[in-house]
């Protein structure tokens, strides 16, 4: 079972069910803000978080964005979530938790997370109202300016998220997603040179 014990998997699955329930019961303006937070936090460079945790510095400023959902990234995501909590930015901490739970489906493919994460992201999109997101934009300007580095690294534009929030659905939930194909090719190449 590796790093996670049976109890940890059970606890994580309950957390995913609770997060899904949260999305099923929030008003559309809050849902829009949650999508903004999910979009911004997907641009977090986990290589930088790893460095804060004492890992050796990476060569050439490695970029490991959250939206790549790499195996074993949970510790870095927990650290990132804690950074946001300490800073009082609960919405970003919540978004990182969604990414953390989503990452479990990659790290533990045989533990039944895939369907739970698919349901979570479906619940997040259900009831989405583009107009609510557009109404929030003036209020979001300060956060957009403050988070420019993350936004630049997010992989999709804000307008794309507003128009279609499914564009930030984790790549592994979308059949034949180009990023999944690219990451598999990178992994194969990495194994071939070792």
Number of C-alpha atoms within 10 A of each C-alpha: 9 6 9 12 10 12 9 11 17 13 12 17 19 13 15 21 15 13 20 21 14 14 21 17 12 14 13 18 17 15 23 27 17 20 22 24 19 26 26 27 27 25 24 25 22 24 21 19 19 20 13 14 12 8 11 10 13 12 6 6 10 12 14 19 20 24 26 18 24 16 13 14 21 19 14 21 24 18 17 25 25 17 15 18 15 11 10 11 13 15 18 22 24 19 22 26 22 21 24 22 23 26 27 25 22 18 17 18 12 10 15 13 22 19 10 18 25 19 15 24 21 16 18 25 19 13 16 20 18 16 13 17 22 15 12 15 14 8 9 15 11 10 13 16 10 11 15 13 14 18 20 13 20 22 16 16 15 17 10 12 19 20 15 14 22 16 16 18 18 22 17 21 16 14 9 10 12 12 15 18 14 11 14 12 12 12 11 11 11 10 9 8 6 5
